[in-house]
Amino acid sequence: MKNFILTLCTFITSFFVLPVISHPDTIVLTGGTLIDVSNFGHSQTDIEKATVVIAGQKIVAVGHKNEIQIPKEAKVIDATGTYILPGLIDGFASLDNQAYANAYLYMGVTSIVGIHGYRRAPLFEDANPCPNIFRFGSIGSFESETSEMLHQIEDLAQDGVRFLILHYGLRPDQLQRAVEKAHSRNMVTVGELGYTSYKEAIQHGVDAFVHSGRYSIELAPPEMQAEVAAEPFGPPARQFRRWLAGIDPEDELILEYAKILGSGSAALMPTLSLSSMDLPILENPWNEPVATILHSQDIHFPLDTTTGKHTFGSSFQNEIVRLGENIIKIEQKYYQAGAKYLAGSGTDISGTMPGISLHQELLLLTQVGLTEREAVAAATSNFPEIFGWKEVGQIKPGCRADILVTNKNPLDNIKNLKAIHSVIVRGELLDREKLLQFKSKNPVDTPQGPAPENPVHSTPAIKQEHQYMIPGLGNPDVRELAENVIAVTDLYHPAGEDAGTNAGMIFTSKSVIFIDAGMSIASAEFLWKTAGERMKGDETLYLILTHRHSDHVFGMRVMKEKGARVIAHQILKEWFGVFKDRYKDVMVHRLGWSLEKADQIFGDVLLSHPDQIITQDTVLQIDGEEIHLLTTPGHLPDELSVYHPKSRTLFAGDAIYEGMNLTTHFGGPAEWKQWIAQLERLRRLNIDMIIPGHGKPCPKEEIDRNISYLKEML
């Protein structure tokens, strides 16, 4: 009977062709094979000689070419011999600029979850053309009251956020409330957890987990889990990664956890690229045609353009390779136990690149064990299956017309996804060659990660060569703002004079307090020489570091060797614990410099751990004068501002900028709100003059401009 009905249906459709109403912007794909990626890639009802009709931004008809009537005046694309799939979705990716947008589209990525903050730049939503963007938000980066957390979720929902990261600071009871609130506002929940276990998160209905190197923390000993939860980006996290690189994939712990993940409803987004870019299986991404429009300066820890691998020291390089290899072996156990997958590249952290790295992620998923069809589903139909985003990831009537057409069958080899015939986004057929013609107006964009921030968002003016007679010095300007209070502005910064780094010093009867040390030995030696003109030679020396960025700390060797007591935030100490001995090498790599140039500009950098740690507001009593160290997180969590009540002077570090946009891409809305709160606190101080981290000394009113800028960001 079943066969009779199927035959009858075939007979009927051969005589009754489905009509389609014409639309002014109708596009028809016809003759290609429509690949079925439904049911997590387990269904295989491909349609050969398919026809897909697009009217405006929507798909209006799909079927065998004999079933669909092609509307008159439609633009017909002969897709014979090609393969038709939904446009790819990158579930975890940054969008920094127009070049990034072009790269995504060129590689067939028509939608992204737009990640920003911390090591990534602000989300660039003004790109044209642009992939579809699902807006990202996060809660739990800092511990907070439950009522405040729920209020944050409501604010994010009203701002159009559809993808909510649940971070380390959430307690189990808060996580349950957060999931309920987010789901009531049609937001998906994605866990990157610390104080709440992933087992509990499954019970509370979290939709997905992100980063294999994060959700595998469940395998670690309890004491290690607690340490990582407290310091998710500090030394404990690196210790855990070393531990994860060495665990036996056949360990019973892994097999038991795999059963939990496989039987639970939460999907996994492993972002394997973040830990596996140095594996031999991955080809050099800089050899992709679209890489010609990208700049290594935009990318956190970019890969070497010649080798396609990182150039860390051999010990650390071997460590990250071992980690990448073992994470894939561990992930194989999760897949074998039945875990469901979503694809996210993690762009642009650890050398990952827009568009290109999603294809690498899919290749790595096949190494985990996913079939080619399942891997394609992870970047397409699994998103509507798991997140309920019905407008994308499918080629069905009513869905948005985001379509990828390939010349080769990706089910034969996942690499065939790069053999692209056509890309359609929101019903528009893209000119892929035109995407490659894009040239950035500013090829030196903001460095990210453990790098100096560039607080200037336009191309800096170039100074005349004679003004840079001393490499690494810049064009410093010394001003006495009050009696015994000195500001030194426009010290060297690689972005040019408009981004110059500021520092300063306060003289008491028996001591000299330096605030920041500049980005080079030359800058620090200038500060020392300037101070020396006022010193008797027997003063007690202090160096206060306002935060960890290299343009404020690289010169510290000069003061330290003179006997200065170094004072900084606890988080800076933790950061130095990870990067201290290779910070300069990281900077060389980030800036694309030769070692010779770095030695010439930076000098012989030597970083050392602070002598005194600050975790809360602290008042130093030095020779009868008060020096207030104020914790002012926002730009970075380790930000300190230095207030001298006697002179009513504030050395603000990068808590305040003068005459330029604030560098906000090391955080997101939660951090910006915290920053605003700190600025409002600083505004209540009795201040005559502010020395910002970048810009000119300014009056107290500049705080209001900074607050307004941050509020506009929200």
N, C-alpha and C positions, 0 to 999 in steps of 0.2 A: 504493500500500500504506500509506504514512504517513497519508494522509487517511482511509483506512478504519479504521486503528487509533484515530485521534483521534475519529472518529464513534462507534466502538464504545464507547470510554471514556465519552463524553458520554451515550450511551444507558444504559450500566450505572449511572452515578452518578445518573441521573434516577430509577432504581427502587430503588437501594440507598443509603439515607441513612446517613451515618456516625454511630454513637451516641456520646454523650458522657456520662460518669458525673457525676452531680450532686455538688456540693461545697457546704458551708454558706455559703461566700462567693463564689458563682458570679455573675459579671457577663457579660452577652452584649451585644455591639455588633452590630447587624444592619441591613442596608439601605444602608450607605455604600459608597463606592468605596475599596478598599484599594490604595494607591499602591505600586508596585514601585520600590524604590530600590536593588536589588541590582546587583552587577557595576559598582560605582562610578557608578551612575546611568545605565548604558547599556542596561539591560534595561527593557522597557516592558510587561510582562505584568500590567497592573493588573487587579484583580478588581472588577467592578461588582456591586452588590447582595451585598456580602460579609458574612459572619458571623464574628466573632471571639469565642471562648469563653475566659473567664478563670476559673480556679479558684484561690483563694488568691492567691499572688503570681505565679503562672505562667500563661502562655498554653497552653491545652491543645488547641485546635482552631482551624483557620483554613480558610476555603474559601467557595465560593459558597453563598448562603443555602439553596439546594436540596440541598446536599451535607451540611449540618451539622444535626443534630438538637439543638434547644434543650432543655437539661435542665429538668426540672420545678423549680419554686421558684427559678429563677434570676432575678436582677434584669436585666430586658431594657431596653436603651437603644435607642430607635428612631433610627438614624443615617441615615435616608433623606435623600439630598441632600447628605450631608457627605462628607468625605475623611479617610481613616484612615491614619495614618503612625506610625512608631516615635517615641517621645519623643525630643526633641532632646538632643544631648550637647554640652556646652561643654568643649572639650579643654584650656582654659587659663584658669582663673578662680578668683578668691578668694571665700571665704565668711566674712564678718566677723561676722554677727549674724543674728537671726531675720528681720529685714526683708529681708536679702539672700536667704535661703532662700525666703521667700514670693515674692519678685520672680522668681526663677528659675522656680519652679513655675507661677506665674501666666502666664508667657510660654511655657510648654510645655517648659521645660528640665528634664528629669527626671534627668539625670546630669551631673556635672562632674568634671574633674580638679582637685582642690582645691589651688590654689597658695597658698603663704604665704612670708613672709620678705622681707627687705630693705625694699621700699616697701609691702608688703602686711601686713595684720594677721595674727595667728595664725588658723589654721583653726578655725572654730566648728563643732565636730562634734556639738554637743548640740541642734541645731535640731530642732523638731518642729512641723509637718511639715518634711521635708528632702529635697532631691534625693539620689540615690545619689552617693557620693563615691568616686572612685578616688584613692587616697592618692599624694601627690607626694613625691619626695625628690631630692636633687641631690648630685653630687660634682664636685670640680674647681674650686670657687670659689677655693680656695687650693692652691698647689702642695704636693704631699705625696709620700711614698714609695709605690711601687706596692703594697707589702704592706699599708700603712695604708689605701690607697684600697679594696682588695679587702675588707678588714675592714669598712670603712664600708658597702659594698654589702651585705654579709651582715647587718649590723645593720639596715639599712633593709628588707631582705627580711623579716626576722623581725618587723619592725614593721608589716608589711602593705603596704608600698609597692609599687605596680604600675607607676608611671610615673617613670622615672629620667632626670633632666636631666644631660647630660654637659656640663660647663662649660669655661670658657676655659683653665683651668690645665692641662688634660690634654695630655700629649705623645702623639704617634701610637702609640707602643708601649703606653702606658697605656690609651689609648682602646680598642685591640683587646682587651686583657685585661678591661677594664671591660665591653665588650659581651658577651664570652663569659661572664663571671661573671653578669651581669644576666640574660641569656637562660636560663642554667641554673637561675635562681631565678624564672623566669616573669615577669620584669620587662621592660617595653618600654623602649627607649632612645631618647631624644630629644636631638639635638645643638643646643647653643648655644655654638659653639666659638671658639677663639682660636688656640692654638699648634698645633692639628691642623687641617688643611684639610678642607673639606667633601667634596672629591674623595676624600681618604683615608677619610673617615668612611663614604662609600658603599661603598668596598671592604671595610671592616671590618664592614659589616652593620648600621649604625645604622638604626633603624626610621623615624625622621622627623626633620625639622629644624623649629625654631620661630623665628618672627619674620623676615619678609622683610628687614627692615632689619639683621638679623644675618647670615643665610646669604648675603646678597648681598655680604658683605665679600670674597668670592672674586673679585669684579670689580675690586677696588681694587689699586693698585700694591703690590708686596710690602712696601715699607717702611711703608706705611700700615697694611697688615694686621698687621705686627709691633707697631706702636705701639698699635693698638686691642686686640690680644691682651694686651698688658702693662697697659693701662688701659681696660678695656671700658666703664667708666662715667665716664671722665674727658674732658679736652679732646680727645684723639684721636678719641673716638667721635663727638663733635659735629662735628669736622672731616670725618669720614667721611660723616656724614649730609648735610652741605652738598655734599660731592662727589657723593654718590648722587643728590641732588636735581638736579644739573646734567648728569649723564651722558646722552648720546643713547641712547634705548631701542633704536635700530637699530645701535648699536655692535656690531662683530663679537665683542667680548668677551662681550657678553650672549648673543648667539646661540649661541656655542660652549658657554658655561656652561649655557644652557638645554638643549642636547642632552644634556649629562651628567646634569642633573637629570631630564630626561624619560625617559632610558633606564635610570636607576638605580632601585633598589627602595625608596629612602627617600621617604616622603610629605612634603609641605610643609604646615605650619600657619603661614600668613603673619601671623596676627593683624593684619590690615590696619587694624582699628579704632584701634590704638595710634598710627598715623601719619596717619590719615585722618579723624579726628573733625570737622575743620574744613572738610571738603569740602562744597560746596553740595548734593550729592546726598543727604546724610544729614539727616533731619528732626530737630527738637529733641527729644531723648530725654526731657526734663522734661515734655513734653506727653503722654507715655504715662500711662494711668490708674495703673499700679503705681508710678510715680515719686512719688506722693503719700506713700508709706510710706518713701521713701529720704531720706537727709540728705546734703547736699553736703559736710559736714564729714568724712564717712567716705571720701570719694573723693579720690584723688590728682589734683591739677590739675582740679577739677570744671569742667564747662562752665557758662557763664552761663545761669541759669534762664530768662531772657527770650529770648535769641538762640539758645541751643543751641550756641554756639561759645566758644572760649577768648577771653580778653581780655588777651592779652600785648601788649607794645608792637608797633607796626606792622611793624617790621623783622623781629622774631622770628616774628610771626604769619604774615607772607608766606613766611618760610623754611619753616615747618612745612606750609603749604599746598602749596608747590612740591614738598616731599618726598613728601607724600601722593599727589599727582597722578603723580609720576614712578614711585613704587613700584608703583602699579597698572599703569602702562605696561610696566614691567620684568616684572612678574608675568605679564602677558599673554603674553610671550615664553616664559616657563617653561611655562605652560598649553598653548600651541600646540605645544610640543615634546613634550607627553605627560605632564607631571608630574601626580601624583595628590595630592588635597587632603584635609585634615582641617580642621574649623572650630574655632577657639578665639578668644575675644573679647579675652583679655588683662585682663579685669576685675580690679581696679578702678583701673588705671593710666591716666594721661593722659585722664581724663574718662570712661573706659568704665564702664558700669553693669550690674549683675547682670540677666541675662535679656534686657534691652533690647538690649544691645550685641551679643549673638549674632545677633539678627535683622539688625542693621546689618552685621555681618560677612558674613552670607549675601548681603545685597544687594551688598556690595562684591565678593564672589566672582563674582556675575553680571556685574559691570563688568569683571572680569578675563577673562571669556569663558565661564565655566561656564554650562551650561544650568540652568534652575530645578531640574530633576530631579537633575543632578549636584551642585548646591549643597545640596539637601536631603540627598543621600547623604553629603556631606562632614560633615554634622552627625548622621548616623545610621549607615547600614550600612558606611561606610568604616572605622569604628572596629573592628568585628569582622573586616573584610577585612584590615586592616593590622596591628592590634594583637592580634587573636585573642580579643577580648573578646566571646565568643559570647552572653553573657547579655543584652546590650543592643544597641540599634541595629537590631533585626529584629523582625518580627511573624511568629514561627514557633512551633510547639509546642515547649515546653521553655524558651523564652526568658522572661525576666522581663517581667511585664505593665506595661511603661512605654509609654504610648500617647498620641498627640496626635490629636485630632479637630478638623478645621477646617470652617467653614461655606462657605469658598470654596476653589477649586482652586489650590494653591500652584504648580502646574505652569504656570498661566496667568500668574502674577505672584508672585514670591517674597514680596512684601509680604502676600499672602493667608495666609501662615503665622500672622499675628497675628490673623486672624479666627477666634478659637478657640471651638469649641463645647464641648469637654470635655478634661480632662487626667486621665489615670490613671497613678499611680505606685505600683509594687509591688502592683498589683491593687486599689488604693484610688481610688475616684472622688473627686476633690477638689472642694470647694466654693470656686470661684474668687472669688466675692464676699466670702467670709469671709477669704480671704487679704488682701484690700484693707483690711480693718478693723483690721489690726495697727497698733498705735501703740507706738513705741519708748519705753521707760521713761527712756532717757537720750539725748535728741536731739543732744547734743554729744558725739560719739564721738572716738576718737583721730585726730588729724591724722596724715597720712603723708607720705612723700617729704621734700622739703626744708622741714621744718616742725618745730615743737617737739614732742617726744614728750610724751604725757600719761601719766605713770606711775601714775595712779590709775584703777582700773577700776570705780569706783562714782561716782555723782553727787557732786561735791564740795560741801561745806557752803558756804553763801553768807555772806560776812562782812557786818557792818553797814556801811552806807554811810560812816559817819564814820571808819571805819578805812582808807578809801581816799581820803584827802584829796588825795594827789598821784597823778594818773593814771600808771600804769605802774610804780609803786613797790612795790606789795604791802604786806606788813606785816613788814618786815625785823627780825630779831633778831640782835644783835651779841654774840658770846661770845669771851672770851679763853681759849683752850683750853690754852695753855702760854705761857711768856714769849715775847712778840713774835710770837705766832701767833694770828690772828683768824679766826673763822668767821662768816659772815653768811648766815643762813638765811631762807627764806620771802620771797625777792624775788619780784617779779611773775611770774605764769604765767597764761595765759588759762583754764586749767582750774580755777583757784581756789586757796584757801589750802593745801589738802592736797597740792597738786602744786608748791608754791613751789620756785623754783630757788635753789640754794645757790652761794656763791662764798667767797673768802677772801683772806687776804694774809699774807705772811711778811715781817718786818722784820729786816734785818741791820744792821750798823753803818753802812753807807753806802747801802743800797739798799732798795727796796720791791718785792716780787714779788707781783703780783696773780694770782690763779687764777680765771679766767673773769670775764666782764663783765656778766652778766645779759642780760635780753631787751629792755631799754629804756634810753634815755638817762637817764631818772630813776633807774633802778636803778644804773647805772654812776656817776652823780653822787653817789649815796648812798655807794657804795663809796669814791669819791675823798674825800668829806667825812670819812668815818670814818678813812681813812688819814691825812688831813691833820691830824687832832688829835694825831698822834704824829710828824709829819714836821717836819724843820728847814727844808726847802725846797731842799736841794741834793742830794737823793738820786738815784741812778740808778734808773730805773723799768723794770720788766719786766711783761709780761702773757702768761701762759701760758693758751692755750685748750685745754681738755680734749677737745673735739670740735666738730664743725661745726654742731650744731643751734642754731637761732636763739635759744633761751632761754639760751644760753651765750655768744653772740657779738655780739648786736645792740648791746650797749652799748660795744663796743670803741673807738668814736670818741673817747670821753672820755679814755681812757688814752693812745690814740695821739696825740691833739693835745697831751697833756701831755709827750710825748716818750718814751713807753714803747716798749721793744723787744718786738715781738710774736713769740712762739714757738709753733709748732704743728706738727702732723704733716704730712708731705708730701701725704697724701690730702686734708686740709683745704684746702691750697693749690690742689690740682687742682679741688676742689669750688667754691671761690671763683672759679676761672677760668671756670667755667660760669655760676654763679648770683650772683656778687658784686653786680653792678649791678642785678639785678632780684629779689634775695632778698626784700626788703620787699614788693614788689608781689605776689610769689608768696604770701607769708604773708597779705596782705590778702585775696587771692582764696580761699585755703584756708579762712580763718576766716569768710568771708562778711561782712567788715566794710566799711564805707564808708571812703573815703580820709581823711575828716575824723576818724573814730574812730581809724584807724591812726596818723595824725599825733599825735593826742592821747595815745595809749597808748605807742607806740613812740618817738615823737620823731623827730628828724632823723638817721636811721640812715645811717652811712657806713662800709662795710666796706673793709678794705685787706688786701693780701697780707701774710703773715707775713714778718718780717725774718730769722728763723732757722727752718730746717726740721729736723724730727726724723724719722728713718726707723728708728731702733733705740734701745734703752735708752741714755740719755745722762746723764751727771753734770755739772751746772753747778757751777763753783767761783765763788762770789760772796762776796767779802769774808771769805774763810776758812771759809765754810760750804758744805756740800754740799747741792745741790737735785737729787734724783734724778727724772728724767723717764722713766717706765716705759711702754712701749707695751703696752696691755692690750686688744687687739681682742676683740670679742664683741658688745657692744651696737652698736658701729659699728667699721669697720676702722681709723678714725683716732683711736680712743680713747687718751688719755694719762692716767695717774695721776701725781700729784706727791707724792713721799715726802721728808719732812724728817727725816733721822736724828737731828739734835740734839734735837728735841722729840718724836721718835717719833710724828709726826703724818702721816696719809695723807689728801691731798685726792684722792678717788677718781673724781671726775666721775661719769659714769653707769655706771661699771664696778660700782658698788655702790649699792643702794637700801636705805633704812631704813624699816621699818614698812609696806611696800607691795609689790605685785607688780612684778616687773621688766618693763621694756619690751623684749620679745623679738621684736617683729614686723619688725625690720629685718634679721633673719637667719633661718636655719633650723637643723636639727640640727647641721650641721657648724660653724656659727658658735657655737651654744650649747656644744658640746664645747670649742671653743677658749676660750670665755668661762670655763668651769669651770677649764680649765688655768691661765688667768691668775689667777683667784681663789685657786686653790691656791698659786700662786706668791706672791701678796700675803700669804697667810696665814703664810708663812714669815718675813715681815718682823717686826722688833721694833716693834710698834705699840701705843701707848697709846690713841689716839683716831682715829676715821675721820670725815671730813666727806664724806658721800655727795653725789651730784648733786641728790638730792631726799630729803627726810626730815630727821631730826634727827641731830646728831653722835652717834656710837655707838661702842661698844667693838669690839674685834677679833672677838668672837664673832658679830657680824652677818654676817661673811663666810660662816660655816657655813650660815646661813639662806638666803643667796643661792645657794649651791652646791646646797642641797637643792631649792630651787625649780626651778633649771635642770635638775637630774637628773629631776625629776618631769615636766618638759616633754618630756624624751627618752623 
